[in-house]
Amino acid sequence: MLKAALAQVNPTVGDLPGNVRLLEAAARAAHAAGARVVLAPELALTGYPPEDLLLRPAFLQACEVALQQLAEGLSDLQGLHLVVGHPARAPQRADARSKSRAVPELFNAASVLAGGRVAGTYFKRELPNYQVFDERRYFVSGREAGHGPLVFEVDGMRLGVLICEDAWLDEPGEAARAAGAQALCVLNASPFHLDKPAEREGRMAERARRLGLPLLYAHLVGGQDEVVFDGASFAVDASGSLCARSPMFEPALDIVELDVSGRVRGPLAPLPSLEQQAWSALVAGVRDYIGKNRFPGAIIGLSGGIDSALVLAIAVEALGAARVRTVMMPSAYTADISWIDARDMALRLGVRYDEIPIAPMFEAFERSLAPQFLGCPADATEENIQARIRGTLLMALSNKTGSIVLTTGNKSEMATGYCTLYGDMAGGFAVIKDVAKTLVYRLAHWKNVQPTIRADGSVGPVIPQRIITRAPSAELRPDQTDQDSLPPYEVLDAILALYMEEDRSVEEIIAAGHDPAAVEKVTRLIKVNEYKRRQAPVGIRITHRAFGRDWRYPITSGFRA
């Protein structure tokens, strides 16, 4: 049996020295455990995705130096083969578009490091250019450049190398098998979205069955800006049966064993529930965004509503209570139960809690603007002023302390513009930007039934029940509720999913049984609020289509279907 390690690591984009140390530590630990092969994820040397760093010659040169340093640093590990992802430049050639200059081809590559040197390199053949992927902006296909498969031998077993998308299509795996591969080693950086782990395992099981080869899948873990990688590296045997799985959302180094007959065995971690996956993705996203960008902590405007409550619970799990600060900013329209519940939750979690009433500031704005607003009735303008006062206060505290403001708007609000530019949208990271309101409630319920140790040492729910059960309200005018302006969230979110995530037309959504007036209202709001979303902070992606990298609609558009 050949022992192989799935190095499920969390690199930082651009931190080449740190990533080399991370990969070397994983390789040494795997070698000590008896592994002869270590699989690291796609572009693990640089972190994924490096985006336009790949356009900088100095970065590419530094990558080449780092790869050589990694190979030489492992030269004392007898018999070890580390397969690691990295960018690779080909020799310069004349550019077909301009014969006057030479440009290097760049590949998404994987190299086998053994004996202190690069023993072989594979160039990714299938370059995804959908959803959050933009690989054709940077890379040339190994197939188009004439590069073939890579198969290397360890202890009498021949292993073929593929990179992520290669394993989703037929030809790359077939080419590896034709070159003599007896098993496939697949390096991956596949961004998480709900239900993606099961889909991923199903497709790889199908690939193993069709080729009659076992398949090892090493996957990235951790957060990078708006995308999160879930880990859950795995292995399937030649029949497609799942034989090993690493845990989700945490670094891991699991040893699997395989033989030439196609059998595989290794540890099998459970696949968590959908709510657990969503929660863990949000926690990982907050932890890595704040940690990798070296913010000292986070500030949250705590309103007594469910969105800010959920963001607070996520932030405390990600960072610890000592690094989270909350600010309640009551107005004349804030209900007593709002600040009572906000205080209660802050106490349960042990975070710093401050109150800054905004009524005096709002009154000053009203006085200053009275001559300009003479004869005009009160409307959303006055509501927005209150939201912007709060945003200004939070950003002032952020500037003074260095901590980042976590915004609390959800996907339903982002879709319909039920949020205020420079107000509740002010901040540096939008934690639940891709969480629909109905899922916000599901996650709050889920969190409250988990055994959680509170600040006083007791075990119990961290979100006061009244926050979950009361009608949602922005509390910017008397007796306001969200449903004064929006359809019920169950209706809104269903329409949003069909229109925004599944690209259904207005007519198709109505034909599916939704009220025409509600469909027209929701889809109109989605279209006219694109300008707000363009100015929103980056936020964590947990669905297969989020507002951000994979939603690129024009602000100015005459298309209305």
C-alpha positions as CSV (number, residue, x, y, z in Angstrom):
1,M,0.0,0.0,0.0
2,L,1.2,3.5,-0.9
3,K,0.7,6.1,1.8
4,A,-0.3,9.6,0.5
5,A,-1.1,12.7,2.5
6,L,-3.8,15.2,1.7
7,A,-2.3,18.5,2.8
8,Q,-5.4,20.6,3.4
9,V,-3.7,24.0,4.1
10,N,-4.7,27.6,4.4
11,P,-2.2,29.8,2.6
12,T,-2.3,33.6,2.4
13,V,-2.3,35.1,-1.1
14,G,1.0,36.7,-1.9
15,D,2.8,35.6,1.3
16,L,5.3,33.4,-0.4
17,P,7.7,32.9,2.5
18,G,4.8,32.1,4.8
19,N,3.3,29.7,2.3
20,V,6.7,27.9,1.8
21,R,6.9,27.4,5.6
22,L,3.3,26.1,5.7
23,L,3.9,23.6,2.9
24,E,7.3,22.5,4.3
25,A,5.8,21.9,7.7
26,A,2.9,19.8,6.2
27,A,5.4,17.8,4.1
28,R,7.6,17.1,7.1
29,A,4.7,16.0,9.2
30,A,3.4,13.7,6.5
31,H,6.9,12.2,6.0
32,A,7.1,11.5,9.7
33,A,3.7,9.7,9.5
34,G,5.1,7.4,6.7
35,A,3.7,9.2,3.6
36,R,5.7,9.0,0.4
37,V,3.4,11.3,-1.5
38,V,2.0,14.7,-0.3
39,L,-0.7,16.5,-2.3
40,A,-1.0,20.2,-1.7
41,P,-3.9,22.3,-3.2
42,E,-4.0,24.2,-6.5
43,L,-1.8,27.3,-6.4
44,A,-1.0,26.6,-2.8
45,L,2.4,28.3,-3.2
46,T,0.8,31.7,-4.0
47,G,-2.6,31.3,-2.3
48,Y,-5.8,31.3,-4.4
49,P,-6.8,33.4,-6.3
50,P,-3.8,35.6,-6.7
51,E,-5.7,37.6,-9.4
52,D,-3.7,40.5,-10.9
53,L,-0.6,39.7,-8.9
54,L,-0.1,37.2,-11.8
55,L,0.4,40.2,-14.2
56,R,3.4,41.4,-12.2
57,P,6.8,40.0,-13.5
58,A,8.3,40.6,-10.0
59,F,5.7,38.4,-8.4
60,L,6.2,35.6,-10.9
61,Q,10.0,35.8,-10.4
62,A,9.4,35.6,-6.6
63,C,7.2,32.5,-7.2
64,E,10.0,30.8,-9.1
65,V,12.5,31.5,-6.3
66,A,10.0,30.3,-3.7
67,L,9.4,27.0,-5.5
68,Q,13.1,26.3,-5.7
69,Q,13.4,27.1,-2.0
70,L,10.6,24.7,-1.2
71,A,12.2,21.9,-3.2
72,E,15.6,22.4,-1.6
73,G,14.1,22.7,1.9
74,L,12.7,19.2,1.5
75,S,15.9,17.6,0.1
76,D,16.6,15.7,3.3
77,L,13.3,13.8,3.2
78,Q,14.2,10.6,1.6
79,G,11.7,9.2,-0.9
80,L,9.2,12.0,-0.4
81,H,7.3,13.5,-3.3
82,L,5.4,16.8,-2.8
83,V,2.9,17.8,-5.5
84,V,2.3,21.5,-5.2
85,G,0.4,24.0,-7.2
86,H,2.0,27.2,-8.5
87,P,2.1,29.6,-11.5
88,A,4.7,28.7,-14.1
89,R,6.1,30.8,-17.0
90,A,7.1,29.3,-20.2
91,P,10.1,30.6,-22.2
92,Q,9.3,33.9,-24.0
93,R,7.9,33.7,-27.5
94,A,6.9,36.3,-30.1
95,D,3.3,37.4,-29.4
96,A,1.1,36.6,-32.4
97,R,-0.6,40.0,-32.0
98,S,2.6,42.0,-31.9
99,K,5.8,40.7,-33.3
100,S,7.7,43.6,-31.9
101,R,7.7,42.3,-28.3
102,A,8.0,38.9,-26.6
103,V,5.6,37.7,-23.9
104,P,5.9,34.7,-21.6
105,E,3.1,32.2,-21.5
106,L,1.7,31.7,-18.0
107,F,0.3,28.4,-16.8
108,N,-1.6,27.2,-13.8
109,A,0.8,24.4,-12.9
110,A,1.6,21.6,-10.5
111,S,5.1,20.3,-9.9
112,V,6.4,17.2,-8.3
113,L,9.2,18.1,-5.8
114,A,11.6,15.2,-4.9
115,G,15.2,14.9,-4.0
116,G,15.6,18.7,-3.7
117,R,14.5,19.5,-7.2
118,V,11.5,19.9,-9.5
119,A,11.1,16.3,-10.9
120,G,8.2,17.2,-13.3
121,T,5.6,19.8,-14.0
122,Y,2.0,19.6,-15.2
123,F,0.1,22.4,-16.8
124,K,-3.7,22.7,-16.2
125,R,-5.7,22.0,-19.4
126,E,-9.2,23.2,-18.5
127,L,-9.4,26.9,-17.5
128,P,-12.7,27.8,-15.9
129,N,-14.2,31.2,-16.7
130,Y,-17.5,31.3,-15.0
131,Q,-18.9,32.2,-11.5
132,V,-16.0,33.6,-9.5
133,F,-13.4,32.1,-11.9
134,D,-11.4,34.2,-14.4
135,E,-8.5,32.0,-15.3
136,R,-8.4,32.8,-19.0
137,R,-7.4,36.3,-18.0
138,Y,-4.1,35.0,-16.7
139,F,-3.3,31.5,-18.0
140,V,-2.8,29.5,-21.2
141,S,-4.1,26.0,-21.4
142,G,-1.5,23.3,-21.2
143,R,-3.3,21.5,-24.1
144,E,-3.2,24.6,-26.3
145,A,0.5,25.0,-25.6
146,G,1.2,21.4,-26.5
147,H,2.0,20.1,-23.0
148,G,0.9,16.5,-22.3
149,P,0.0,14.6,-19.1
150,L,2.3,14.1,-16.1
151,V,2.7,10.7,-14.6
152,F,5.3,9.9,-11.9
153,E,6.1,6.7,-10.1
154,V,6.4,6.1,-6.4
155,D,7.1,2.7,-4.9
156,G,6.0,1.0,-8.1
157,M,2.7,2.9,-8.4
158,R,2.2,5.4,-11.3
159,L,0.3,8.6,-10.3
160,G,-1.2,11.0,-12.8
161,V,-1.6,14.7,-11.9
162,L,-4.7,16.9,-12.6
163,I,-5.6,20.3,-11.5
164,C,-9.2,21.1,-10.3
165,E,-11.3,21.7,-13.5
166,D,-9.3,19.0,-15.3
167,A,-11.0,16.4,-13.3
168,W,-14.5,17.6,-14.1
169,L,-14.1,16.9,-17.8
170,D,-13.2,13.7,-19.7
171,E,-10.1,14.4,-21.7
172,P,-7.4,15.2,-19.1
173,G,-8.1,12.1,-17.0
174,E,-8.2,9.9,-20.1
175,A,-4.9,11.3,-21.2
176,A,-3.4,10.6,-17.8
177,R,-4.7,7.0,-17.9
178,A,-3.4,6.5,-21.4
179,A,0.0,7.7,-20.2
180,G,0.0,4.9,-17.6
181,A,-1.6,6.4,-14.5
182,Q,-2.9,3.9,-12.0
183,A,-4.4,6.6,-9.8
184,L,-5.2,10.3,-10.1
185,C,-3.9,13.1,-7.8
186,V,-6.1,16.1,-8.1
187,L,-5.0,19.5,-6.7
188,N,-7.9,21.9,-6.0
189,A,-9.0,25.3,-5.1
190,S,-12.8,25.1,-5.4
191,P,-14.7,27.9,-3.7
192,F,-17.4,26.9,-1.3
193,H,-21.1,27.4,-1.8
194,L,-24.0,25.6,-0.2
195,D,-24.3,22.0,-1.5
196,K,-20.9,22.2,-3.3
197,P,-19.2,19.5,-1.2
198,A,-21.7,16.8,-2.1
199,E,-21.7,17.9,-5.8
200,R,-17.9,17.8,-5.8
201,E,-17.7,14.3,-4.4
202,G,-20.4,13.0,-6.8
203,R,-18.6,14.3,-9.8
204,M,-15.2,12.9,-8.7
205,A,-16.8,9.5,-7.9
206,E,-18.2,9.5,-11.5
207,R,-14.8,10.4,-12.9
208,A,-13.1,7.5,-10.9
209,R,-15.8,5.0,-12.1
210,R,-15.5,6.0,-15.8
211,L,-11.7,5.7,-15.7
212,G,-11.5,2.8,-13.4
213,L,-8.9,4.6,-11.3
214,P,-8.8,5.7,-7.6
215,L,-8.8,9.5,-7.1
216,L,-7.2,11.6,-4.4
217,Y,-8.5,15.1,-4.0
218,A,-6.5,17.7,-2.0
219,H,-8.5,20.9,-1.4
220,L,-7.7,24.3,-0.1
221,V,-9.2,25.6,3.2
222,G,-9.8,29.1,4.5
223,G,-11.0,32.5,3.4
224,Q,-9.7,34.9,0.7
225,D,-11.6,38.1,0.4
226,E,-15.1,37.1,-0.5
227,V,-14.5,33.5,-1.3
228,V,-14.2,30.7,1.2
229,F,-12.6,27.2,0.7
230,D,-14.1,24.4,2.7
231,G,-11.4,21.8,2.7
232,A,-13.2,18.4,2.9
233,S,-10.4,16.8,0.9
234,F,-11.3,13.2,0.0
235,A,-10.4,10.0,-1.8
236,V,-12.5,7.6,-3.8
237,D,-11.6,4.1,-5.0
238,A,-11.7,2.8,-8.5
239,S,-15.4,2.0,-8.2
240,G,-16.2,5.5,-7.1
241,S,-16.9,4.7,-3.4
242,L,-16.0,7.4,-1.0
243,C,-13.2,6.1,1.2
244,A,-11.8,9.1,3.0
245,R,-12.8,12.7,3.8
246,S,-11.0,15.4,5.8
247,P,-13.0,17.7,8.1
248,M,-14.5,20.9,6.7
249,F,-13.3,24.4,7.3
250,E,-10.1,23.5,9.2
251,P,-6.6,22.6,8.2
252,A,-5.9,18.9,8.1
253,L,-3.3,16.4,7.1
254,D,-4.9,13.1,6.5
255,I,-3.0,9.9,5.4
256,V,-4.7,7.6,2.9
257,E,-3.5,4.3,1.6
258,L,-4.0,3.0,-1.9
259,D,-2.8,0.1,-4.0
260,V,-2.6,-0.9,-7.6
261,S,-5.8,-2.8,-7.4
262,G,-7.7,0.5,-6.9
263,R,-8.5,0.1,-3.2
264,V,-8.3,3.1,-0.9
265,R,-8.7,3.6,2.8
266,G,-8.4,6.5,5.2
267,P,-10.2,8.6,7.9
268,L,-13.8,9.6,7.0
269,A,-15.0,12.8,8.6
270,P,-18.8,13.4,8.5
271,L,-20.4,15.9,6.1
272,P,-22.1,18.6,8.3
273,S,-25.6,19.8,7.8
274,L,-26.3,22.7,5.5
275,E,-26.7,25.1,8.4
276,Q,-23.4,24.0,9.9
277,Q,-21.7,24.4,6.6
278,A,-23.1,27.9,6.1
279,W,-22.2,28.9,9.7
280,S,-18.6,27.5,9.4
281,A,-18.1,29.3,6.1
282,L,-19.1,32.6,7.6
283,V,-16.9,32.1,10.7
284,A,-13.9,31.1,8.5
285,G,-14.5,34.1,6.2
286,V,-14.5,36.6,9.1
287,R,-11.5,35.0,10.9
288,D,-9.3,35.0,7.8
289,Y,-10.3,38.4,6.4
290,I,-9.6,40.0,9.7
291,G,-6.6,37.8,10.6
292,K,-4.8,37.9,7.2
293,N,-5.4,41.7,6.9
294,R,-4.1,42.1,10.5
295,F,-7.0,44.1,11.9
296,P,-6.9,44.2,15.7
297,G,-10.6,43.5,16.0
298,A,-14.1,44.2,14.8
299,I,-16.8,46.8,15.6
300,I,-20.5,46.0,15.1
301,G,-23.5,48.4,15.2
302,L,-25.8,46.3,17.4
303,S,-29.5,47.3,16.9
304,G,-31.4,44.6,18.8
305,G,-32.4,43.1,15.4
306,I,-31.7,39.7,14.1
307,D,-29.1,40.6,11.4
308,S,-26.7,42.4,13.8
309,A,-27.3,39.6,16.4
310,L,-26.3,37.0,13.9
311,V,-23.2,38.9,12.8
312,L,-22.2,39.4,16.4
313,A,-22.5,35.7,17.2
314,I,-20.4,34.8,14.1
315,A,-17.7,37.4,14.9
316,V,-17.3,36.2,18.5
317,E,-16.9,32.6,17.4
318,A,-14.4,33.8,14.7
319,L,-12.3,36.2,16.8
320,G,-13.2,35.8,20.5
321,A,-15.1,38.2,22.6
322,A,-12.1,40.3,23.5
323,R,-11.7,41.4,19.9
324,V,-15.3,42.4,19.3
325,R,-16.9,45.7,20.2
326,T,-20.6,46.5,19.9
327,V,-22.2,49.9,19.8
328,M,-26.0,50.5,20.2
329,M,-27.1,53.8,18.7
330,P,-30.7,54.4,19.7
331,S,-32.9,57.1,18.1
332,A,-36.3,58.5,19.1
333,Y,-37.8,55.5,17.2
334,T,-35.9,52.8,18.9
335,A,-38.1,50.5,21.0
336,D,-37.1,49.8,24.6
337,I,-37.0,46.1,23.8
338,S,-34.3,46.8,21.1
339,W,-31.7,48.2,23.6
340,I,-32.8,45.7,26.3
341,D,-32.2,42.8,23.9
342,A,-29.0,44.3,22.6
343,R,-27.6,44.7,26.1
344,D,-28.7,41.2,26.9
345,M,-26.9,39.6,24.0
346,A,-23.7,41.6,24.6
347,L,-23.7,40.4,28.2
348,R,-24.3,36.8,27.1
349,L,-21.2,36.9,24.8
350,G,-19.0,39.1,27.0
351,V,-18.3,41.7,24.4
352,R,-17.8,45.4,25.0
353,Y,-21.1,47.3,24.7
354,D,-21.5,51.1,24.4
355,E,-24.5,53.2,23.8
356,I,-24.4,56.5,21.8
357,P,-27.8,58.1,21.3
358,I,-28.2,59.7,17.9
359,A,-31.3,61.9,18.7
360,P,-29.2,65.0,19.4
361,M,-27.3,64.6,16.2
362,F,-30.4,64.0,14.2
363,E,-32.1,67.1,15.6
364,A,-29.0,69.1,14.6
365,F,-29.3,67.8,11.1
366,E,-33.0,68.7,11.0
367,R,-32.3,72.2,12.2
368,S,-29.5,72.7,9.7
369,L,-31.6,71.4,6.8
370,A,-34.9,73.0,7.8
371,P,-34.6,76.0,5.4
372,Q,-33.8,73.7,2.5
373,F,-36.6,71.2,3.3
374,L,-39.3,73.9,3.9
375,G,-42.6,72.7,2.7
376,C,-41.4,69.1,2.0
377,P,-43.0,66.2,3.9
378,A,-40.8,63.8,5.8
379,D,-39.8,60.7,3.8
380,A,-36.9,58.3,3.4
381,T,-34.5,61.3,3.5
382,E,-34.9,61.6,7.3
383,E,-34.6,57.8,7.6
384,N,-31.3,57.8,5.7
385,I,-29.9,60.7,7.7
386,Q,-30.3,58.5,10.9
387,A,-28.6,55.6,9.2
388,R,-25.7,57.8,8.0
389,I,-25.2,59.3,11.5
390,R,-24.7,55.7,12.7
391,G,-22.4,54.9,9.9
392,T,-20.3,58.0,10.7
393,L,-20.0,57.1,14.3
394,L,-19.0,53.5,13.6
395,M,-16.4,54.6,11.1
396,A,-15.0,57.2,13.5
397,L,-14.5,54.4,16.1
398,S,-12.9,52.3,13.4
399,N,-10.5,55.1,12.4
400,K,-9.6,55.7,16.0
401,T,-9.0,52.1,17.0
402,G,-8.0,50.4,13.8
403,S,-10.7,47.8,14.2
404,I,-12.9,47.1,11.1
405,V,-16.6,47.7,11.0
406,L,-18.6,44.6,10.1
407,T,-21.8,45.5,8.2
408,T,-24.9,43.7,9.0
409,G,-27.0,43.8,5.8
410,N,-28.3,40.5,4.4
411,K,-28.7,39.4,0.7
412,S,-32.4,40.2,0.6
413,E,-31.7,43.8,1.6
414,M,-28.8,44.1,-0.8
415,A,-31.0,42.8,-3.6
416,T,-33.8,45.3,-3.0
417,G,-31.9,48.3,-1.9
418,Y,-33.4,48.1,1.6
419,C,-30.1,49.6,2.9
420,T,-28.5,53.0,3.1
421,L,-25.4,54.1,1.2
422,Y,-22.9,55.6,3.7
423,G,-25.2,54.4,6.5
424,D,-25.8,50.8,7.4
425,M,-23.7,49.9,4.3
426,A,-20.7,51.8,5.8
427,G,-17.9,49.4,6.9
428,G,-15.2,47.2,5.7
429,F,-16.6,43.7,5.5
430,A,-20.2,42.5,4.8
431,V,-20.5,39.2,6.8
432,I,-24.0,38.2,5.7
433,K,-24.1,39.9,2.3
434,D,-24.9,36.5,0.7
435,V,-27.3,35.2,3.3
436,A,-30.9,35.7,2.5
437,K,-33.2,36.8,5.3
438,T,-34.9,33.4,5.6
439,L,-31.5,31.8,6.0
440,V,-30.6,34.4,8.6
441,Y,-33.5,33.1,10.7
442,R,-32.5,29.5,10.1
443,L,-29.0,30.2,11.2
444,A,-30.1,32.0,14.3
445,H,-32.3,29.1,15.3
446,W,-29.5,26.6,14.5
447,K,-27.0,28.6,16.6
448,N,-29.3,28.8,19.6
449,V,-29.7,25.0,19.9
450,Q,-26.0,24.4,19.8
451,P,-24.4,24.0,23.3
452,T,-22.6,27.3,23.7
453,I,-20.7,28.5,26.7
454,R,-21.7,32.0,27.5
455,A,-19.7,34.7,29.2
456,D,-21.0,33.8,32.7
457,G,-20.0,30.2,32.3
458,S,-23.5,28.9,31.7
459,V,-24.5,26.9,28.6
460,G,-27.4,28.2,26.6
461,P,-28.6,30.3,23.6
462,V,-26.6,33.4,22.8
463,I,-29.3,35.2,20.8
464,P,-32.3,36.4,22.9
465,Q,-35.4,34.7,21.7
466,R,-37.3,37.9,21.3
467,I,-34.8,39.1,18.7
468,I,-35.7,36.0,16.6
469,T,-39.5,36.2,17.1
470,R,-40.2,39.9,16.8
471,A,-41.1,41.5,13.4
472,P,-38.0,42.9,11.7
473,S,-37.8,46.7,11.6
474,A,-35.3,49.3,10.7
475,E,-36.8,51.5,13.4
476,L,-36.3,54.7,11.4
477,R,-39.9,56.0,11.8
478,P,-42.8,55.3,14.1
479,D,-44.1,51.7,14.2
480,Q,-42.0,50.7,11.1
481,T,-41.7,47.1,9.9
482,D,-39.8,45.7,6.9
483,Q,-43.0,44.5,5.4
484,D,-44.3,48.1,5.1
485,S,-41.9,48.3,2.1
486,L,-41.2,44.7,1.1
487,P,-43.1,41.5,0.4
488,P,-42.9,38.9,3.2
489,Y,-39.3,37.5,3.2
490,E,-40.5,34.0,2.3
491,V,-41.9,35.5,-0.9
492,L,-39.1,37.9,-1.6
493,D,-36.3,35.3,-1.1
494,A,-38.1,32.7,-3.4
495,I,-38.3,35.3,-6.2
496,L,-34.7,36.4,-5.5
497,A,-33.5,32.9,-5.8
498,L,-35.3,32.3,-9.1
499,Y,-34.4,35.6,-10.7
500,M,-30.9,36.3,-9.4
501,E,-29.4,32.8,-8.7
502,E,-31.2,30.8,-11.5
503,D,-31.6,33.5,-14.2
504,R,-35.3,32.9,-14.6
505,S,-37.3,35.5,-16.5
506,V,-40.2,37.5,-14.9
507,E,-42.6,35.5,-17.0
508,E,-41.2,32.2,-15.8
509,I,-41.3,33.2,-12.2
510,I,-44.9,34.3,-12.5
511,A,-45.7,31.0,-14.3
512,A,-44.2,29.2,-11.3
513,G,-47.0,30.5,-9.2
514,H,-45.7,33.8,-7.7
515,D,-47.9,36.9,-7.5
516,P,-47.2,39.1,-10.6
517,A,-47.2,42.3,-8.5
518,A,-44.7,40.9,-6.1
519,V,-42.5,39.6,-8.9
520,E,-42.6,42.9,-10.7
521,K,-41.7,44.8,-7.5
522,V,-38.8,42.6,-6.4
523,T,-37.2,42.3,-9.9
524,R,-37.6,46.1,-10.4
525,L,-35.9,46.7,-7.1
526,I,-33.0,44.4,-8.0
527,K,-32.4,46.2,-11.2
528,V,-32.6,49.8,-9.9
529,N,-30.3,49.2,-6.9
530,E,-27.2,47.9,-8.7
531,Y,-25.5,51.3,-8.1
532,K,-25.7,50.6,-4.3
533,R,-24.3,47.1,-4.6
534,R,-21.3,48.4,-6.6
535,Q,-20.4,50.6,-3.5
536,A,-21.0,47.9,-0.9
537,P,-18.1,46.4,1.0
538,V,-16.8,43.0,0.0
539,G,-18.6,40.1,1.7
540,I,-18.6,36.4,2.1
541,R,-19.9,34.2,-0.7
542,I,-21.9,31.1,0.3
543,T,-24.3,30.6,-2.6
544,H,-23.5,29.6,-6.2
545,R,-24.3,33.2,-7.2
546,A,-23.5,36.1,-4.9
547,F,-23.6,39.9,-5.5
548,G,-19.9,40.5,-6.3
549,R,-17.5,38.6,-8.4
550,D,-20.1,36.4,-10.1
551,W,-22.8,39.2,-10.5
552,R,-21.6,41.7,-13.1
553,Y,-24.6,43.5,-14.3
554,P,-24.5,47.1,-15.7
555,I,-25.7,49.9,-13.6
556,T,-27.1,51.7,-16.7
557,S,-29.3,49.3,-18.6
558,G,-32.5,49.5,-20.6
559,F,-33.2,45.8,-20.4
560,R,-36.2,45.2,-18.2
561,A,-37.2,41.5,-18.6
